[in-house]
Amino acid sequence: MHFTASDITNLDRVTRLNLMNSITGIKPANLVGSRSINGDTNLAIFSSVVHLGSNPALLGFVLRPKGEVRRHTFENIMETGIYTLNAVSVDTTKQAHFTSAKFPSEVCEFEKSGLTKEYIEDFNAPFVMESPIKIGLQFVEEIPIKSNGTQLIVGEVKHLILPELAKADGGHLNLETIGVSGISGLNSYYELKKIAQYPYVREHNDLHDLNN
């Protein structure tokens, strides 16, 4: 099966959305938690979270163009400068997916989805109690992607909350053990299974060195 750029453009909208969101494989499933200056909380699922650097510790996620979807997450982040990322567990994919509905700003997605708000001292954005990986971030910058009108939101990690069983040598996390899920396309969820862990490759190594 071979699609040209013209073929992709001419697909019906739903097929094109599903196909283009699936070809990159399994993506991290995260809930972005935020709170307005008026105290209204928002929770929304995203599959576009990416690592941008470790020193400082930066993460990014992509917001769709203005006018396509509700902007409560963006508005809250711009108002307060803080937000949370919460990994979706395999046990809460249904609740997490429910946050994709276009609720008005006064409706609390936590209550609608059955997920639980959690706060830590001196950080006024809501975490998801049921999440196995909770990250509190400070907004750093907004990078416009001019070719399609989306925005990359960059934040610095200020808090990282993990279960004890997530610890591993060298800072690695076993995402299978702690039950983190992934997303393919817009609405297909997967369990993660660890299949291998290889050493750092040096220029003098050959393929057989990875067997150790």
PyMOL commands that set and color helices and strands:
alter all, ss='L'
color gray80, all
select helices_A, chain A and resi 5-10+13-22+72-80+93-98+109-113+164-166+169-171+207-211
alter helices_A, ss='H'
color red, helices_A
select strands_A, chain A and resi 27-28+30-35+41-46+50-54+57-63+82-87+117-120+123-128+134-145+150-161+181-184+188-191
alter strands_A, ss='S'
color yellow, strands_A
deselect
rebuild
show_as cartoon
